Amino acid sequence: MTAVVLPLKFQVGARTLWSIPRRLVRVPQALADVLEPRAIQLPLLDDTADGILVTSLPEARIAAVAAQAPDLLAFVRQRYTRYFADLTGGFDAYFGSMSSGTRSGLKRKAKKLATRCGGTLDIRAYRTPDELAVFHPLARAVSELTYQEVLLGSGLPDSPVFVRTMLAAAAADAVRAWLLFVDGRAVAYLYCPAEGDTLRYDYLGHDPEVANWSVGSVLQIEAMRALFAEGRFARFDFTEGEGQHKRQFATGGVECVDLMLLRPTLANRAAIAALSGFDAAMALAKRATKKMRAEALVRRLRRR
């Protein structure tokens, strides 16, 4: 494995205030590794690497992995739930497992959007190389408008390498993609490559002009309906990180961390101290904000 420059970000929400670059060897864990833990073989570091970043490591395995590298500084960068959906049952059972409020909300959103589109949702699926060649430029036009690309630089890639990889995956029946159209124009996309019998949630985005129509949620539930009907995949992996969208459509999750293992240099010790202090300050600010909101709500209720 080769070390690459990865920024250690100081973030407030989606906004990065500043970052510290470090050359890290990334060791990602696939969903199968998370659900059925296997021994992790940490890579040897060359002289140019600052350390290792293990992503989606189940919390219960932190000590065991850190013990493999006693000469490195172990630091948990973030905690989150690795969400997934079981696709082995029927769609009705999956949909029925959601809360009544979620079900009624999704039905209402789909009906509202269908009415806007003349009575029928216009969602198109793509899986073959020829179909993905049509999908990509249409999805790219949407991606250029999304906050994922504008703010985070994480929209659907347009590099020749990505396109070649996409078409090769399509030729191997290892990708599924969807576009949602309004008035004949693509306004939302979902792109999911496969790892064996697991489909991975890699890229989702929508035109912010149609955000009020809940196009992302409608596209996701219709994609799930199609996957259950197809029966080709056993799981849908919502990958690293959290969010309401992932929680809403998942059937389960595993508590995970991103674990950094850094060389014990003065620069790395300073970086860890700065990140720890910043994260603690942000957590304190969040708790204070929640408390103030709760107190304001109590005051409003008392006035009634």
C-alpha positions as protocol buffer text, in pm:
chain_id: "A"
residue {
  index: 1
  type: MET
  ca { x: 0 y: 0 z: 0 }
}
residue {
  index: 2
  type: THR
  ca { x: 119 y: 350 z: -88 }
}
residue {
  index: 3
  type: ALA
  ca { x: 94 y: 652 z: 137 }
}
residue {
  index: 4
  type: VAL
  ca { x: -105 y: 945 z: -2 }
}
residue {
  index: 5
  type: VAL
  ca { x: -151 y: 1298 z: 127 }
}
residue {
  index: 6
  type: LEU
  ca { x: -469 y: 1312 z: 335 }
}
residue {
  index: 7
  type: PRO
  ca { x: -578 y: 1634 z: 510 }
}
residue {
  index: 8
  type: LEU
  ca { x: -653 y: 1621 z: 881 }
}
residue {
  index: 9
  type: LYS
  ca { x: -946 y: 1861 z: 873 }
}
residue {
  index: 10
  type: PHE
  ca { x: -1066 y: 2110 z: 1132 }
}
residue {
  index: 11
  type: GLN
  ca { x: -1433 y: 2122 z: 1035 }
}
residue {
  index: 12
  type: VAL
  ca { x: -1747 y: 2300 z: 1144 }
}
residue {
  index: 13
  type: GLY
  ca { x: -2028 y: 2110 z: 975 }
}
residue {
  index: 14
  type: ALA
  ca { x: -1937 y: 2076 z: 608 }
}
residue {
  index: 15
  type: ARG
  ca { x: -1699 y: 2373 z: 617 }
}
residue {
  index: 16
  type: THR
  ca { x: -1326 y: 2310 z: 657 }
}
residue {
  index: 17
  type: LEU
  ca { x: -1159 y: 2593 z: 849 }
}
residue {
  index: 18
  type: TRP
  ca { x: -808 y: 2463 z: 791 }
}
residue {
  index: 19
  type: SER
  ca { x: -627 y: 2132 z: 759 }
}
residue {
  index: 20
  type: ILE
  ca { x: -295 y: 1964 z: 833 }
}
residue {
  index: 21
  type: PRO
  ca { x: -160 y: 1747 z: 549 }
}
residue {
  index: 22
  type: ARG
  ca { x: -19 y: 1407 z: 641 }
}
residue {
  index: 23
  type: ARG
  ca { x: 105 y: 1120 z: 425 }
}
residue {
  index: 24
  type: LEU
  ca { x: -102 y: 824 z: 539 }
}
residue {
  index: 25
  type: VAL
  ca { x: -157 y: 468 z: 420 }
}
residue {
  index: 26
  type: ARG
  ca { x: -534 y: 424 z: 413 }
}
residue {
  index: 27
  type: VAL
  ca { x: -670 y: 84 z: 518 }
}
residue {
  index: 28
  type: PRO
  ca { x: -1044 y: 89 z: 446 }
}
residue {
  index: 29
  type: GLN
  ca { x: -1277 y: -179 z: 580 }
}
residue {
  index: 30
  type: ALA
  ca { x: -1544 y: -316 z: 348 }
}
residue {
  index: 31
  type: LEU
  ca { x: -1889 y: -386 z: 488 }
}
residue {
  index: 32
  type: ALA
  ca { x: -1813 y: -760 z: 494 }
}
residue {
  index: 33
  type: ASP
  ca { x: -1509 y: -687 z: 712 }
}
residue {
  index: 34
  type: VAL
  ca { x: -1723 y: -479 z: 948 }
}
residue {
  index: 35
  type: LEU
  ca { x: -2002 y: -736 z: 981 }
}
residue {
  index: 36
  type: GLU
  ca { x: -1773 y: -1040 z: 999 }
}
residue {
  index: 37
  type: PRO
  ca { x: -1452 y: -906 z: 1157 }
}
residue {
  index: 38
  type: ARG
  ca { x: -1130 y: -1049 z: 1018 }
}
residue {
  index: 39
  type: ALA
  ca { x: -775 y: -992 z: 1136 }
}
residue {
  index: 40
  type: ILE
  ca { x: -636 y: -668 z: 995 }
}
residue {
  index: 41
  type: GLN
  ca { x: -281 y: -682 z: 867 }
}
residue {
  index: 42
  type: LEU
  ca { x: -136 y: -335 z: 907 }
}
residue {
  index: 43
  type: PRO
  ca { x: 104 y: -233 z: 629 }
}
residue {
  index: 44
  type: LEU
  ca { x: 471 y: -159 z: 679 }
}
residue {
  index: 45
  type: LEU
  ca { x: 550 y: 211 z: 652 }
}
residue {
  index: 46
  type: ASP
  ca { x: 820 y: 351 z: 429 }
}
residue {
  index: 47
  type: ASP
  ca { x: 1027 y: 651 z: 531 }
}
residue {
  index: 48
  type: THR
  ca { x: 793 y: 899 z: 359 }
}
residue {
  index: 49
  type: ALA
  ca { x: 476 y: 794 z: 542 }
}
residue {
  index: 50
  type: ASP
  ca { x: 349 y: 970 z: 854 }
}
residue {
  index: 51
  type: GLY
  ca { x: 125 y: 683 z: 956 }
}
residue {
  index: 52
  type: ILE
  ca { x: -182 y: 471 z: 886 }
}
residue {
  index: 53
  type: LEU
  ca { x: -553 y: 553 z: 869 }
}
residue {
  index: 54
  type: VAL
  ca { x: -790 y: 261 z: 933 }
}
residue {
  index: 55
  type: THR
  ca { x: -1145 y: 357 z: 835 }
}
residue {
  index: 56
  type: SER
  ca { x: -1471 y: 192 z: 943 }
}
residue {
  index: 57
  type: LEU
  ca { x: -1300 y: -1 z: 1221 }
}
residue {
  index: 58
  type: PRO
  ca { x: -1558 y: -150 z: 1463 }
}
residue {
  index: 59
  type: GLU
  ca { x: -1513 y: 16 z: 1802 }
}
residue {
  index: 60
  type: ALA
  ca { x: -1467 y: -319 z: 1974 }
}
residue {
  index: 61
  type: ARG
  ca { x: -1147 y: -377 z: 1771 }
}
residue {
  index: 62
  type: ILE
  ca { x: -962 y: -52 z: 1847 }
}
residue {
  index: 63
  type: ALA
  ca { x: -736 y: -201 z: 2114 }
}
residue {
  index: 64
  type: ALA
  ca { x: -647 y: -508 z: 1908 }
}
residue {
  index: 65
  type: VAL
  ca { x: -548 y: -303 z: 1603 }
}
residue {
  index: 66
  type: ALA
  ca { x: -357 y: -42 z: 1804 }
}
residue {
  index: 67
  type: ALA
  ca { x: -164 y: -322 z: 1977 }
}
residue {
  index: 68
  type: GLN
  ca { x: -21 y: -425 z: 1639 }
}
residue {
  index: 69
  type: ALA
  ca { x: 165 y: -95 z: 1620 }
}
residue {
  index: 70
  type: PRO
  ca { x: 283 y: -13 z: 1974 }
}
residue {
  index: 71
  type: ASP
  ca { x: 543 y: 229 z: 1838 }
}
residue {
  index: 72
  type: LEU
  ca { x: 276 y: 448 z: 1673 }
}
residue {
  index: 73
  type: LEU
  ca { x: 40 y: 701 z: 1836 }
}
residue {
  index: 74
  type: ALA
  ca { x: -321 y: 579 z: 1822 }
}
residue {
  index: 75
  type: PHE
  ca { x: -584 y: 850 z: 1781 }
}
residue {
  index: 76
  type: VAL
  ca { x: -957 y: 811 z: 1708 }
}
residue {
  index: 77
  type: ARG
  ca { x: -1039 y: 1080 z: 1453 }
}
residue {
  index: 78
  type: GLN
  ca { x: -1415 y: 1028 z: 1436 }
}
residue {
  index: 79
  type: ARG
  ca { x: -1693 y: 797 z: 1546 }
}
residue {
  index: 80
  type: TYR
  ca { x: -1998 y: 705 z: 1339 }
}
residue {
  index: 81
  type: THR
  ca { x: -2240 y: 425 z: 1258 }
}
residue {
  index: 82
  type: ARG
  ca { x: -2167 y: 225 z: 942 }
}
residue {
  index: 83
  type: TYR
  ca { x: -2522 y: 185 z: 809 }
}
residue {
  index: 84
  type: PHE
  ca { x: -2645 y: -82 z: 569 }
}
residue {
  index: 85
  type: ALA
  ca { x: -2970 y: -229 z: 438 }
}
residue {
  index: 86
  type: ASP
  ca { x: -3045 y: -602 z: 416 }
}
residue {
  index: 87
  type: LEU
  ca { x: -3180 y: -677 z: 66 }
}
residue {
  index: 88
  type: THR
  ca { x: -3254 y: -1045 z: 120 }
}
residue {
  index: 89
  type: GLY
  ca { x: -3620 y: -997 z: 213 }
}
residue {
  index: 90
  type: GLY
  ca { x: -3899 y: -845 z: 9 }
}
residue {
  index: 91
  type: PHE
  ca { x: -3957 y: -475 z: -42 }
}
residue {
  index: 92
  type: ASP
  ca { x: -4285 y: -484 z: 149 }
}
residue {
  index: 93
  type: ALA
  ca { x: -4111 y: -620 z: 460 }
}
residue {
  index: 94
  type: TYR
  ca { x: -3831 y: -363 z: 423 }
}
residue {
  index: 95
  type: PHE
  ca { x: -4073 y: -74 z: 382 }
}
residue {
  index: 96
  type: GLY
  ca { x: -4287 y: -206 z: 664 }
}
residue {
  index: 97
  type: SER
  ca { x: -3988 y: -204 z: 902 }
}
residue {
  index: 98
  type: MET
  ca { x: -3976 y: 177 z: 880 }
}
residue {
  index: 99
  type: SER
  ca { x: -4175 y: 390 z: 1121 }
}
residue {
  index: 100
  type: SER
  ca { x: -4525 y: 486 z: 1017 }
}
residue {
  index: 101
  type: GLY
  ca { x: -4416 y: 848 z: 998 }
}
residue {
  index: 102
  type: THR
  ca { x: -4129 y: 765 z: 763 }
}
residue {
  index: 103
  type: ARG
  ca { x: -4352 y: 551 z: 540 }
}
residue {
  index: 104
  type: SER
  ca { x: -4623 y: 813 z: 514 }
}
residue {
  index: 105
  type: GLY
  ca { x: -4363 y: 1083 z: 451 }
}
residue {
  index: 106
  type: LEU
  ca { x: -4201 y: 890 z: 165 }
}
residue {
  index: 107
  type: LYS
  ca { x: -4539 y: 812 z: 10 }
}
residue {
  index: 108
  type: ARG
  ca { x: -4640 y: 1177 z: 32 }
}
residue {
  index: 109
  type: LYS
  ca { x: -4312 y: 1294 z: -123 }
}
residue {
  index: 110
  type: ALA
  ca { x: -4336 y: 1045 z: -410 }
}
residue {
  index: 111
  type: LYS
  ca { x: -4700 y: 1137 z: -480 }
}
residue {
  index: 112
  type: LYS
  ca { x: -4621 y: 1509 z: -474 }
}
residue {
  index: 113
  type: LEU
  ca { x: -4330 y: 1467 z: -716 }
}
residue {
  index: 114
  type: ALA
  ca { x: -4528 y: 1236 z: -944 }
}
residue {
  index: 115
  type: THR
  ca { x: -4805 y: 1497 z: -962 }
}
residue {
  index: 116
  type: ARG
  ca { x: -4545 y: 1759 z: -1048 }
}
residue {
  index: 117
  type: CYS
  ca { x: -4420 y: 1530 z: -1329 }
}
residue {
  index: 118
  type: GLY
  ca { x: -4763 y: 1479 z: -1483 }
}
residue {
  index: 119
  type: GLY
  ca { x: -4875 y: 1179 z: -1281 }
}
residue {
  index: 120
  type: THR
  ca { x: -4576 y: 941 z: -1311 }
}
residue {
  index: 121
  type: LEU
  ca { x: -4224 y: 945 z: -1171 }
}
residue {
  index: 122
  type: ASP
  ca { x: -3958 y: 956 z: -1442 }
}
residue {
  index: 123
  type: ILE
  ca { x: -3676 y: 742 z: -1297 }
}
residue {
  index: 124
  type: ARG
  ca { x: -3439 y: 562 z: -1533 }
}
residue {
  index: 125
  type: ALA
  ca { x: -3199 y: 280 z: -1445 }
}
residue {
  index: 126
  type: TYR
  ca { x: -2855 y: 219 z: -1595 }
}
residue {
  index: 127
  type: ARG
  ca { x: -2635 y: -92 z: -1572 }
}
residue {
  index: 128
  type: THR
  ca { x: -2471 y: -183 z: -1906 }
}
residue {
  index: 129
  type: PRO
  ca { x: -2165 y: -7 z: -2054 }
}
residue {
  index: 130
  type: ASP
  ca { x: -2377 y: 163 z: -2321 }
}
residue {
  index: 131
  type: GLU
  ca { x: -2629 y: 276 z: -2060 }
}
residue {
  index: 132
  type: LEU
  ca { x: -2358 y: 408 z: -1826 }
}
residue {
  index: 133
  type: ALA
  ca { x: -2204 y: 600 z: -2115 }
}
residue {
  index: 134
  type: VAL
  ca { x: -2539 y: 782 z: -2140 }
}
residue {
  index: 135
  type: PHE
  ca { x: -2575 y: 817 z: -1763 }
}
residue {
  index: 136
  type: HIS
  ca { x: -2238 y: 977 z: -1689 }
}
residue {
  index: 137
  type: PRO
  ca { x: -2263 y: 1311 z: -1875 }
}
residue {
  index: 138
  type: LEU
  ca { x: -2621 y: 1361 z: -1756 }
}
residue {
  index: 139
  type: ALA
  ca { x: -2524 y: 1289 z: -1396 }
}
residue {
  index: 140
  type: ARG
  ca { x: -2215 y: 1510 z: -1424 }
}
residue {
  index: 141
  type: ALA
  ca { x: -2434 y: 1803 z: -1528 }
}
residue {
  index: 142
  type: VAL
  ca { x: -2630 y: 1757 z: -1204 }
}
residue {
  index: 143
  type: SER
  ca { x: -2317 y: 1698 z: -994 }
}
residue {
  index: 144
  type: GLU
  ca { x: -2168 y: 2032 z: -1098 }
}
residue {
  index: 145
  type: LEU
  ca { x: -2457 y: 2202 z: -918 }
}
residue {
  index: 146
  type: THR
  ca { x: -2447 y: 2004 z: -593 }
}
residue {
  index: 147
  type: TYR
  ca { x: -2304 y: 2113 z: -258 }
}
residue {
  index: 148
  type: GLN
  ca { x: -2103 y: 1788 z: -255 }
}
residue {
  index: 149
  type: GLU
  ca { x: -1902 y: 1916 z: -551 }
}
residue {
  index: 150
  type: VAL
  ca { x: -1915 y: 2291 z: -488 }
}
residue {
  index: 151
  type: LEU
  ca { x: -1828 y: 2281 z: -116 }
}
residue {
  index: 152
  type: LEU
  ca { x: -1663 y: 1943 z: -60 }
}
residue {
  index: 153
  type: GLY
  ca { x: -1513 y: 1856 z: -397 }
}
residue {
  index: 154
  type: SER
  ca { x: -1676 y: 1512 z: -376 }
}
residue {
  index: 155
  type: GLY
  ca { x: -1919 y: 1508 z: -666 }
}
residue {
  index: 156
  type: LEU
  ca { x: -1941 y: 1236 z: -928 }
}
residue {
  index: 157
  type: PRO
  ca { x: -1589 y: 1222 z: -1083 }
}
residue {
  index: 158
  type: ASP
  ca { x: -1533 y: 1312 z: -1448 }
}
residue {
  index: 159
  type: SER
  ca { x: -1177 y: 1185 z: -1487 }
}
residue {
  index: 160
  type: PRO
  ca { x: -1093 y: 938 z: -1769 }
}
residue {
  index: 161
  type: VAL
  ca { x: -978 y: 689 z: -1504 }
}
residue {
  index: 162
  type: PHE
  ca { x: -1317 y: 697 z: -1332 }
}
residue {
  index: 163
  type: VAL
  ca { x: -1502 y: 658 z: -1663 }
}
residue {
  index: 164
  type: ARG
  ca { x: -1289 y: 358 z: -1761 }
}
residue {
  index: 165
  type: THR
  ca { x: -1344 y: 200 z: -1419 }
}
residue {
  index: 166
  type: MET
  ca { x: -1719 y: 265 z: -1442 }
}
residue {
  index: 167
  type: LEU
  ca { x: -1750 y: 106 z: -1786 }
}
residue {
  index: 168
  type: ALA
  ca { x: -1539 y: -194 z: -1683 }
}
residue {
  index: 169
  type: ALA
  ca { x: -1763 y: -243 z: -1378 }
}
residue {
  index: 170
  type: ALA
  ca { x: -2071 y: -221 z: -1600 }
}
residue {
  index: 171
  type: ALA
  ca { x: -1926 y: -485 z: -1834 }
}
residue {
  index: 172
  type: ALA
  ca { x: -1886 y: -712 z: -1529 }
}
residue {
  index: 173
  type: ASP
  ca { x: -2243 y: -640 z: -1410 }
}
residue {
  index: 174
  type: ALA
  ca { x: -2093 y: -466 z: -1105 }
}
residue {
  index: 175
  type: VAL
  ca { x: -2264 y: -127 z: -1104 }
}
residue {
  index: 176
  type: ARG
  ca { x: -2615 y: 15 z: -1078 }
}
residue {
  index: 177
  type: ALA
  ca { x: -2711 y: 377 z: -1140 }
}
residue {
  index: 178
  type: TRP
  ca { x: -3028 y: 584 z: -1159 }
}
residue {
  index: 179
  type: LEU
  ca { x: -3138 y: 927 z: -1276 }
}
residue {
  index: 180
  type: LEU
  ca { x: -3454 y: 1113 z: -1180 }
}
residue {
  index: 181
  type: PHE
  ca { x: -3594 y: 1349 z: -1443 }
}
residue {
  index: 182
  type: VAL
  ca { x: -3832 y: 1643 z: -1410 }
}
residue {
  index: 183
  type: ASP
  ca { x: -3968 y: 1798 z: -1731 }
}
residue {
  index: 184
  type: GLY
  ca { x: -3727 y: 1583 z: -1929 }
}
residue {
  index: 185
  type: ARG
  ca { x: -3420 y: 1714 z: -1742 }
}
residue {
  index: 186
  type: ALA
  ca { x: -3206 y: 1505 z: -1506 }
}
residue {
  index: 187
  type: VAL
  ca { x: -3222 y: 1657 z: -1156 }
}
residue {
  index: 188
  type: ALA
  ca { x: -3090 y: 1379 z: -929 }
}
residue {
  index: 189
  type: TYR
  ca { x: -2853 y: 1085 z: -963 }
}
residue {
  index: 190
  type: LEU
  ca { x: -2745 y: 780 z: -764 }
}
residue {
  index: 191
  type: TYR
  ca { x: -2434 y: 581 z: -857 }
}
residue {
  index: 192
  type: CYS
  ca { x: -2356 y: 249 z: -684 }
}
residue {
  index: 193
  type: PRO
  ca { x: -2070 y: 11 z: -770 }
}
residue {
  index: 194
  type: ALA
  ca { x: -2075 y: -347 z: -641 }
}
residue {
  index: 195
  type: GLU
  ca { x: -1837 y: -548 z: -425 }
}
residue {
  index: 196
  type: GLY
  ca { x: -1951 y: -906 z: -467 }
}
residue {
  index: 197
  type: ASP
  ca { x: -2312 y: -925 z: -348 }
}
residue {
  index: 198
  type: THR
  ca { x: -2294 y: -581 z: -180 }
}
residue {
  index: 199
  type: LEU
  ca { x: -2393 y: -263 z: -360 }
}
residue {
  index: 200
  type: ARG
  ca { x: -2210 y: 45 z: -234 }
}
residue {
  index: 201
  type: TYR
  ca { x: -2360 y: 392 z: -196 }
}
residue {
  index: 202
  type: ASP
  ca { x: -2088 y: 601 z: -357 }
}
residue {
  index: 203
  type: TYR
  ca { x: -2244 y: 911 z: -516 }
}
residue {
  index: 204
  type: LEU
  ca { x: -2582 y: 1076 z: -468 }
}
residue {
  index: 205
  type: GLY
  ca { x: -2666 y: 1433 z: -564 }
}
residue {
  index: 206
  type: HIS
  ca { x: -2944 y: 1659 z: -681 }
}
residue {
  index: 207
  type: ASP
  ca { x: -2999 y: 2001 z: -833 }
}
residue {
  index: 208
  type: PRO
  ca { x: -3052 y: 2241 z: -539 }
}
residue {
  index: 209
  type: GLU
  ca { x: -3331 y: 2412 z: -733 }
}
residue {
  index: 210
  type: VAL
  ca { x: -3553 y: 2106 z: -680 }
}
residue {
  index: 211
  type: ALA
  ca { x: -3453 y: 2039 z: -317 }
}
residue {
  index: 212
  type: ASN
  ca { x: -3808 y: 2118 z: -198 }
}
residue {
  index: 213
  type: TRP
  ca { x: -3935 y: 1818 z: -397 }
}
residue {
  index: 214
  type: SER
  ca { x: -3730 y: 1569 z: -189 }
}
residue {
  index: 215
  type: VAL
  ca { x: -3586 y: 1418 z: -507 }
}
residue {
  index: 216
  type: GLY
  ca { x: -3301 y: 1245 z: -322 }
}
residue {
  index: 217
  type: SER
  ca { x: -3536 y: 1053 z: -92 }
}
residue {
  index: 218
  type: VAL
  ca { x: -3774 y: 962 z: -374 }
}
residue {
  index: 219
  type: LEU
  ca { x: -3488 y: 841 z: -594 }
}
residue {
  index: 220
  type: GLN
  ca { x: -3341 y: 635 z: -307 }
}
residue {
  index: 221
  type: ILE
  ca { x: -3664 y: 454 z: -217 }
}
residue {
  index: 222
  type: GLU
  ca { x: -3738 y: 375 z: -581 }
}
residue {
  index: 223
  type: ALA
  ca { x: -3384 y: 244 z: -628 }
}
residue {
  index: 224
  type: MET
  ca { x: -3433 y: 21 z: -322 }
}
residue {
  index: 225
  type: ARG
  ca { x: -3762 y: -104 z: -467 }
}
residue {
  index: 226
  type: ALA
  ca { x: -3581 y: -196 z: -790 }
}
residue {
  index: 227
  type: LEU
  ca { x: -3300 y: -375 z: -603 }
}
residue {
  index: 228
  type: PHE
  ca { x: -3543 y: -588 z: -403 }
}
residue {
  index: 229
  type: ALA
  ca { x: -3725 y: -679 z: -723 }
}
residue {
  index: 230
  type: GLU
  ca { x: -3400 y: -772 z: -898 }
}
residue {
  index: 231
  type: GLY
  ca { x: -3270 y: -992 z: -615 }
}
residue {
  index: 232
  type: ARG
  ca { x: -2909 y: -970 z: -734 }
}
residue {
  index: 233
  type: PHE
  ca { x: -2758 y: -813 z: -420 }
}
residue {
  index: 234
  type: ALA
  ca { x: -2769 y: -914 z: -53 }
}
residue {
  index: 235
  type: ARG
  ca { x: -2683 y: -577 z: 105 }
}
residue {
  index: 236
  type: PHE
  ca { x: -2679 y: -206 z: 34 }
}
residue {
  index: 237
  type: ASP
  ca { x: -2378 y: -42 z: 199 }
}
residue {
  index: 238
  type: PHE
  ca { x: -2425 y: 323 z: 302 }
}
residue {
  index: 239
  type: THR
  ca { x: -2045 y: 341 z: 363 }
}
residue {
  index: 240
  type: GLU
  ca { x: -1862 y: 563 z: 610 }
}
residue {
  index: 241
  type: GLY
  ca { x: -2015 y: 856 z: 792 }
}
residue {
  index: 242
  type: GLU
  ca { x: -2362 y: 931 z: 918 }
}
residue {
  index: 243
  type: GLY
  ca { x: -2663 y: 1135 z: 814 }
}
residue {
  index: 244
  type: GLN
  ca { x: -3040 y: 1137 z: 830 }
}
residue {
  index: 245
  type: HIS
  ca { x: -3068 y: 997 z: 478 }
}
residue {
  index: 246
  type: LYS
  ca { x: -2861 y: 690 z: 568 }
}
residue {
  index: 247
  type: ARG
  ca { x: -3042 y: 631 z: 896 }
}
residue {
  index: 248
  type: GLN
  ca { x: -3377 y: 654 z: 724 }
}
residue {
  index: 249
  type: PHE
  ca { x: -3309 y: 384 z: 464 }
}
residue {
  index: 250
  type: ALA
  ca { x: -3087 y: 148 z: 666 }
}
residue {
  index: 251
  type: THR
  ca { x: -3196 y: -171 z: 840 }
}
residue {
  index: 252
  type: GLY
  ca { x: -2887 y: -196 z: 1063 }
}
residue {
  index: 253
  type: GLY
  ca { x: -2556 y: -43 z: 1158 }
}
residue {
  index: 254
  type: VAL
  ca { x: -2225 y: -104 z: 1334 }
}
residue {
  index: 255
  type: GLU
  ca { x: -2053 y: 149 z: 1560 }
}
residue {
  index: 256
  type: CYS
  ca { x: -1721 y: 232 z: 1392 }
}
residue {
  index: 257
  type: VAL
  ca { x: -1427 y: 470 z: 1415 }
}
residue {
  index: 258
  type: ASP
  ca { x: -1158 y: 609 z: 1190 }
}
residue {
  index: 259
  type: LEU
  ca { x: -835 y: 520 z: 1369 }
}
residue {
  index: 260
  type: MET
  ca { x: -511 y: 706 z: 1295 }
}
residue {
  index: 261
  type: LEU
  ca { x: -178 y: 551 z: 1386 }
}
residue {
  index: 262
  type: LEU
  ca { x: 92 y: 816 z: 1356 }
}
residue {
  index: 263
  type: ARG
  ca { x: 468 y: 815 z: 1401 }
}
residue {
  index: 264
  type: PRO
  ca { x: 553 y: 970 z: 1742 }
}
residue {
  index: 265
  type: THR
  ca { x: 715 y: 1286 z: 1603 }
}
residue {
  index: 266
  type: LEU
  ca { x: 677 y: 1628 z: 1762 }
}
residue {
  index: 267
  type: ALA
  ca { x: 476 y: 1747 z: 1460 }
}
residue {
  index: 268
  type: ASN
  ca { x: 235 y: 1454 z: 1486 }
}
residue {
  index: 269
  type: ARG
  ca { x: 198 y: 1496 z: 1862 }
}
residue {
  index: 270
  type: ALA
  ca { x: 115 y: 1862 z: 1805 }
}
residue {
  index: 271
  type: ALA
  ca { x: -137 y: 1774 z: 1534 }
}
residue {
  index: 272
  type: ILE
  ca { x: -312 y: 1524 z: 1762 }
}
residue {
  index: 273
  type: ALA
  ca { x: -324 y: 1775 z: 2046 }
}
residue {
  index: 274
  type: ALA
  ca { x: -468 y: 2042 z: 1816 }
}
residue {
  index: 275
  type: LEU
  ca { x: -730 y: 1807 z: 1672 }
}
residue {
  index: 276
  type: SER
  ca { x: -828 y: 1678 z: 2016 }
}
residue {
  index: 277
  type: GLY
  ca { x: -869 y: 2031 z: 2150 }
}
residue {
  index: 278
  type: PHE
  ca { x: -1067 y: 2145 z: 1848 }
}
residue {
  index: 279
  type: ASP
  ca { x: -1298 y: 1840 z: 1852 }
}
residue {
  index: 280
  type: ALA
  ca { x: -1360 y: 1884 z: 2226 }
}
residue {
  index: 281
  type: ALA
  ca { x: -1445 y: 2252 z: 2173 }
}
residue {
  index: 282
  type: MET
  ca { x: -1688 y: 2166 z: 1892 }
}
residue {
  index: 283
  type: ALA
  ca { x: -1855 y: 1899 z: 2105 }
}
residue {
  index: 284
  type: LEU
  ca { x: -1893 y: 2148 z: 2391 }
}
residue {
  index: 285
  type: ALA
  ca { x: -2039 y: 2407 z: 2155 }
}
residue {
  index: 286
  type: LYS
  ca { x: -2292 y: 2156 z: 2021 }
}
residue {
  index: 287
  type: ARG
  ca { x: -2402 y: 2061 z: 2372 }
}
residue {
  index: 288
  type: ALA
  ca { x: -2435 y: 2428 z: 2467 }
}
residue {
  index: 289
  type: THR
  ca { x: -2639 y: 2500 z: 2153 }
}
residue {
  index: 290
  type: LYS
  ca { x: -2873 y: 2208 z: 2221 }
}
residue {
  index: 291
  type: LYS
  ca { x: -2916 y: 2323 z: 2582 }
}
residue {
  index: 292
  type: MET
  ca { x: -2998 y: 2680 z: 2478 }
}
residue {
  index: 293
  type: ARG
  ca { x: -3252 y: 2555 z: 2222 }
}
residue {
  index: 294
  type: ALA
  ca { x: -3413 y: 2330 z: 2481 }
}
residue {
  index: 295
  type: GLU
  ca { x: -3430 y: 2613 z: 2733 }
}
residue {
  index: 296
  type: ALA
  ca { x: -3580 y: 2846 z: 2474 }
}
residue {
  index: 297
  type: LEU
  ca { x: -3844 y: 2584 z: 2392 }
}
residue {
  index: 298
  type: VAL
  ca { x: -3932 y: 2546 z: 2762 }
}
residue {
  index: 299
  type: ARG
  ca { x: -3966 y: 2924 z: 2797 }
}
residue {
  index: 300
  type: ARG
  ca { x: -4201 y: 2938 z: 2497 }
}
residue {
  index: 301
  type: LEU
  ca { x: -4414 y: 2656 z: 2635 }
}
residue {
  index: 302
  type: ARG
  ca { x: -4440 y: 2826 z: 2975 }
}
residue {
  index: 303
  type: ARG
  ca { x: -4572 y: 3143 z: 2814 }
}
residue {
  index: 304
  type: ARG
  ca { x: -4867 y: 2960 z: 2663 }
}
